[in-house]
Amino acid sequence: MVIQADGANLKFKDYLLGSLARLLPFDAIAALGDYPLHDKWTKTRVVQMR
């Protein structure tokens, strides 16, 4: 599940910006680290649901 870094739910704008950021060609390289570039730009996190 994707949430904002502060724990709040995402808004449509957040989904849109995250999707657009993934279209950048260097984003795949930036995802090799522990915190992908598109998540930094949109201030989001992926968390595991239990």
C-alpha positions in Angstrom: 0.0 0.0 0.0 1.3 3.5 -0.8 0.9 6.2 1.8 2.3 9.7 2.3 5.5 9.9 4.3 3.5 11.4 7.2 1.1 8.4 7.2 -1.8 10.1 5.5 -3.8 8.6 2.6 -2.9 9.7 -0.9 -4.9 12.2 -2.9 -5.4 12.0 -6.7 -2.6 14.5 -7.2 -0.2 12.3 -5.4 -1.0 9.3 -7.6 -0.7 11.4 -10.7 2.7 12.9 -9.7 4.0 9.5 -8.8 3.0 8.0 -12.1 4.5 10.9 -14.0 7.7 10.6 -12.1 8.1 6.9 -13.0 8.0 7.8 -16.7 11.4 9.5 -16.4 14.1 7.4 -18.0 16.6 7.6 -15.1 14.0 6.7 -12.5 14.8 3.0 -13.0 18.4 3.6 -12.1 17.4 5.7 -9.1 15.2 2.9 -7.8 18.3 0.8 -7.2 18.8 2.5 -3.8 16.6 1.9 -0.8 14.3 4.9 -1.4 13.3 5.4 -5.1 13.5 8.9 -6.5 9.8 9.1 -7.4 8.9 8.4 -3.7 11.3 11.2 -2.6 9.7 13.7 -5.0 6.1 12.8 -4.0 6.9 12.2 -0.3 5.3 8.7 -0.4 6.3 5.3 1.0 5.3 1.8 0.2 4.2 -0.2 3.3 3.3 -3.8 3.7 -0.3 -4.5 4.8 -0.9 -7.3 7.3 
